[in-house]
Amino acid sequence: MNRIPEWAGRYLSIPYEKCDCWELVRKVYSGEFGVEVGGVEKQSGKMKDKEWVDVVAEGLGVREGDVILFKRSVLNKHVGIILNHELMLHTTAGSNSCIERWKSPVWDKRWVSVYRHTSECPRT
């Protein structure tokens, strides 16, 4: 069964104007995993730095806490936090943070890759 982690409720209904999608990732990683993640300059294509492992490229299974990167328009610039094999926590402009299906028709064709912080998946 795809349970929703208990901690996810602490990050629901935050207005986008106070916390964009990358700031939401930073808040969750700091508050729930004790990991300080870089600022917005670490978002998008720059996630391919030493702090992140590309879960898809490495053939690892997706798990709770992974960050999923989506294409918006022509740029890879939207992120969400995987809660389970169906759901993510995210926020978009004009909305509050929410739980949504990342494999839904809205998002399924837009996702680029999934990343795991090296604190959860050290590079060998």
Rosetta blueprint (number, residue, H / E / L):
1 M L
2 N L
3 R L
4 I L
5 P L
6 E H
7 W H
8 A H
9 G H
10 R H
11 Y H
12 L L
13 S L
14 I L
15 P E
16 Y L
17 E L
18 K L
19 C L
20 D L
21 C H
22 W H
23 E H
24 L H
25 V H
26 R H
27 K H
28 V H
29 Y H
30 S H
31 G H
32 E H
33 F H
34 G L
35 V L
36 E L
37 V L
38 G L
39 G L
40 V H
41 E H
42 K H
43 Q L
44 S H
45 G H
46 K H
47 M H
48 K H
49 D L
50 K L
51 E L
52 W E
53 V E
54 D E
55 V L
56 V L
57 A L
58 E L
59 G L
60 L L
61 G L
62 V L
63 R L
64 E L
65 G L
66 D L
67 V E
68 I E
69 L E
70 F E
71 K E
72 R E
73 S L
74 V L
75 L E
76 N E
77 K E
78 H E
79 V E
80 G E
81 I E
82 I E
83 L L
84 N L
85 H L
86 E L
87 L E
88 M E
89 L E
90 H E
91 T L
92 T L
93 A L
94 G L
95 S L
96 N E
97 S L
98 C E
99 I E
100 E E
101 R E
102 W L
103 K L
104 S L
105 P L
106 V L
107 W L
108 D L
109 K L
110 R L
111 W E
112 V E
113 S E
114 V E
115 Y E
116 R E
117 H E
118 T L
119 S L
120 E L
121 C L
122 P L
123 R L
124 T L
